[in-house]
């Protein structure tokens, strides 16, 4: 189970084409197992992932960090920044914004941009 403080805005699932394209830079052989229509993952229903327990590695922040041996606190911070930018770019309601204060306290996260 992920400890990443996802706000469940659905923005990453609604821009799955972009996420897959970026991930293929790391793993050119990666094949996203679900259909993407107009950028949206076909497994997003009512703003929830209907295959959450079987979602691909691309959709698992913790697992990606582990696979590529990336320090988890740094990776969370980078992903929070990317999530918030994607939300801003897509005019997602501010109630979904992720604040770095939400991160588990045993990670060294700098919150200078708050």
ZAFILUM-76216 format. One line per 2 residues: number of its first residue (from 0); their letters; for each residue z, y, x of N, C-alpha, C. Coordinates in steps of 0.05 Angstrom, whole numbers, always signed. Example, Ala and Ser with C-alpha at 12.3 -4.5 7.8 and 13.67 -1.06 7.14 Angstrom:
BEGIN
0 = as = +156:-114:+264:+156:-90:+246:+156:-66:+264; +142:-45:+257:+143:-21:+273:+157:+1:+258 .
***
This chain:
BEGIN
0 = xx = +0:-24:+17:+0:+0:+0:+0:+25:+18; -17:+44:+10:-20:+68:+26:+3:+87:+21 .
2 = xx = +11:+101:+42:+31:+123:+39:+18:+150:+39; -9:+150:+41:-23:+176:+41:-18:+190:+15 .
4 = xx = -11:+216:+16:-3:+230:-9:-27:+238:-26; -43:+219:-35:-66:+224:-52:-57:+236:-78 .
6 = xx = -71:+256:-87:-64:+269:-112:-81:+259:-136; -98:+239:-131:-115:+226:-151:-133:+246:-166 .
8 = xx = -144:+265:-151:-163:+284:-163:-190:+272:-168; -196:+250:-154:-222:+236:-158:-245:+249:-142 .
10 = xx = -239:+270:-128:-261:+284:-114:-275:+267:-93; -261:+251:-78:-274:+234:-58:-292:+213:-72 .
12 = xx = -284:+203:-95:-300:+183:-110:-324:+197:-123; -321:+222:-129:-343:+237:-141:-363:+247:-120 .
14 = xx = -356:+244:-94:-373:+251:-72:-376:+227:-53; -377:+203:-64:-378:+178:-49:-402:+177:-30 .
16 = xx = -424:+189:-38:-448:+188:-21:-442:+203:+5; -428:+225:+5:-421:+240:+29:-402:+223:+46 .
18 = xx = -382:+212:+34:-363:+196:+49:-376:+172:+62; -394:+158:+48:-408:+135:+60:-425:+144:+83 .
20 = xx = -439:+166:+80:-457:+176:+101:-440:+182:+127; -417:+195:+123:-400:+202:+146:-389:+177:+159 .
22 = xx = -380:+158:+143:-368:+133:+154:-389:+117:+170; -414:+118:+161:-435:+104:+175:-439:+114:+204 .
24 = xx = -429:+138:+209:-430:+148:+237:-412:+132:+255; -389:+122:+244:-371:+105:+258:-380:+76:+258 .
26 = xx = -390:+67:+235:-397:+39:+232:-424:+38:+218; -446:+38:+234:-473:+39:+223:-480:+15:+206 .
28 = xx = -465:-8:+209:-471:-32:+193:-455:-33:+167; -439:-13:+162:-423:-12:+137:-441:-11:+113 .
30 = xx = -435:-28:+93:-449:-27:+68:-429:-23:+46; -432:-1:+32:-414:+5:+9:-420:-15:-13 .
32 = xx = -399:-29:-22:-404:-52:-41:-410:-44:-70; -408:-19:-76:-412:-10:-104:-434:+9:-107 .
34 = xx = -445:+11:-131:-467:+29:-137:-457:+58:-137; -473:+76:-126:-467:+105:-126:-489:+119:-142 .
36 = xx = -482:+133:-163:-501:+147:-179:-495:+177:-179; -514:+193:-171:-510:+222:-168:-485:+229:-152 .
38 = xx = -480:+213:-131:-458:+218:-113:-432:+205:-122; -431:+195:-146:-406:+184:-158:-404:+154:-156 .
40 = xx = -382:+144:-146:-378:+115:-144:-376:+103:-173; -391:+82:-177:-392:+69:-203:-365:+57:-212 .
42 = xx = -346:+55:-194:-320:+43:-201:-299:+64:-209; -308:+89:-211:-291:+111:-220:-293:+113:-251 .
44 = xx = -272:+107:-265:-271:+108:-294:-247:+124:-303; -251:+144:-319:-229:+161:-329:-213:+172:-305 .
46 = xx = -228:+179:-284:-217:+190:-259:-198:+171:-244; -201:+145:-248:-185:+125:-234:-204:+104:-224 .
48 = xx = -196:+93:-201:-211:+71:-189:-204:+45:-203; -224:+32:-214:-219:+7:-229:-218:-18:-211 .
50 = xx = -223:-14:-185:-221:-35:-165:-202:-27:-143; -182:-12:-150:-164:+0:-129:-154:-21:-110 .
52 = xx = -145:-44:-119:-133:-64:-102:-155:-78:-85; -180:-75:-92:-202:-87:-77:-221:-66:-66 .
54 = xx = -212:-42:-63:-230:-20:-54:-237:-25:-24; -261:-15:-16:-269:-19:+12:-253:-3:+32 .
56 = xx = -255:-10:+57:-240:+3:+78:-244:+34:+78; -267:+43:+71:-273:+71:+71:-253:+86:+52 .
58 = xx = -243:+73:+33:-225:+85:+13:-195:+81:+20; -189:+71:+43:-162:+65:+51:-155:+81:+77 .
60 = xx = -141:+103:+74:-135:+120:+97:-119:+105:+118; -98:+91:+109:-81:+76:+128:-97:+55:+143 .
62 = xx = -113:+41:+129:-128:+19:+141:-149:+29:+161; -161:+52:+155:-180:+64:+174:-166:+72:+200 .
64 = xx = -143:+85:+197:-128:+93:+221:-121:+68:+238; -113:+47:+225:-106:+23:+239:-130:+11:+253 .
66 = xx = -153:+9:+239:-177:-3:+250:-186:+12:+275; -185:+39:+274:-195:+55:+296:-173:+65:+315 .
68 = xx = -149:+54:+312:-127:+60:+329:-122:+90:+331; -121:+103:+307:-116:+132:+305:-87:+136:+297 .
70 = xx = -74:+155:+311:-46:+161:+304:-44:+169:+274; -28:+156:+259:-27:+159:+230:-20:+187:+221 .
72 = xx = +0:+200:+233:+8:+227:+225:-15:+247:+228; -29:+245:+251:-52:+262:+256:-74:+257:+236 .
74 = xx = -79:+231:+230:-101:+223:+212:-95:+232:+184; -69:+230:+175:-62:+241:+149:-68:+270:+148 .
76 = xx = -59:+285:+168:-63:+314:+169:-93:+321:+167; -109:+307:+183:-138:+312:+182:-150:+306:+155 .
78 = xx = -141:+284:+142:-151:+277:+116:-141:+296:+94; -117:+306:+97:-108:+325:+77:-125:+350:+79 .
80 = xx = -131:+359:+103:-148:+383:+106:-176:+377:+94; -187:+354:+99:-213:+347:+88:-212:+345:+57 .
82 = xx = -191:+333:+47:-188:+331:+18:-187:+359:+5; -170:+376:+16:-167:+403:+4:-193:+418:+6 .
84 = xx = -208:+416:+28:-233:+429:+30:-253:+419:+9; -253:+393:+5:-271:+381:-14:-263:+390:-43 .
86 = xx = -237:+392:-48:-228:+402:-74:-237:+431:-78; -234:+447:-57:-242:+476:-59:-272:+478:-64 .
88 = xx = -287:+462:-49:-317:+463:-51:-326:+454:-79; -310:+437:-92:-318:+426:-118:-302:+438:-141 .
90 = xx = -288:+460:-136:-273:+475:-156:-253:+457:-172; -239:+440:-157:-219:+422:-169:-194:+438:-174 .
92 = xx = -181:+434:-197:-157:+448:-204:-136:+447:-182; -123:+470:-177:-104:+472:-155:-80:+453:-159 .
94 = xx = -75:+443:-183:-53:+425:-187:-56:+399:-170; -80:+393:-161:-86:+369:-145:-83:+374:-115 .
96 = xx = -80:+399:-107:-79:+406:-79:-56:+389:-65; -62:+381:-41:-43:+365:-25:-30:+383:-4 .
98 = xx = -4:+384:-4:+11:+400:+16:+23:+381:+37; +22:+389:+61:+31:+372:+83:+61:+367:+82 .
100 = xx = +75:+383:+66:+104:+377:+63:+109:+351:+48; +88:+341:+35:+90:+316:+20:+90:+291:+38 .
102 = xx = +83:+295:+63:+80:+272:+81:+108:+261:+88; +108:+234:+91:+133:+221:+99:+144:+233:+124 .
104 = xx = +170:+238:+124:+182:+255:+146:+181:+242:+173; +175:+216:+176:+176:+205:+203:+150:+210:+218 .
106 = xx = +132:+225:+207:+107:+233:+221:+110:+262:+230; +100:+267:+254:+101:+294:+265:+77:+310:+254 .
108 = xx = +81:+323:+232:+60:+339:+219:+67:+368:+222; +48:+383:+232:+52:+412:+234:+42:+425:+208 .
110 = xx = +57:+442:+197:+50:+454:+171:+44:+484:+173; +32:+491:+196:+27:+519:+201:+7:+532:+183 .
112 = xx = -9:+516:+169:-29:+528:+152:-20:+532:+123; +6:+528:+118:+16:+532:+91:+22:+561:+86 .
***
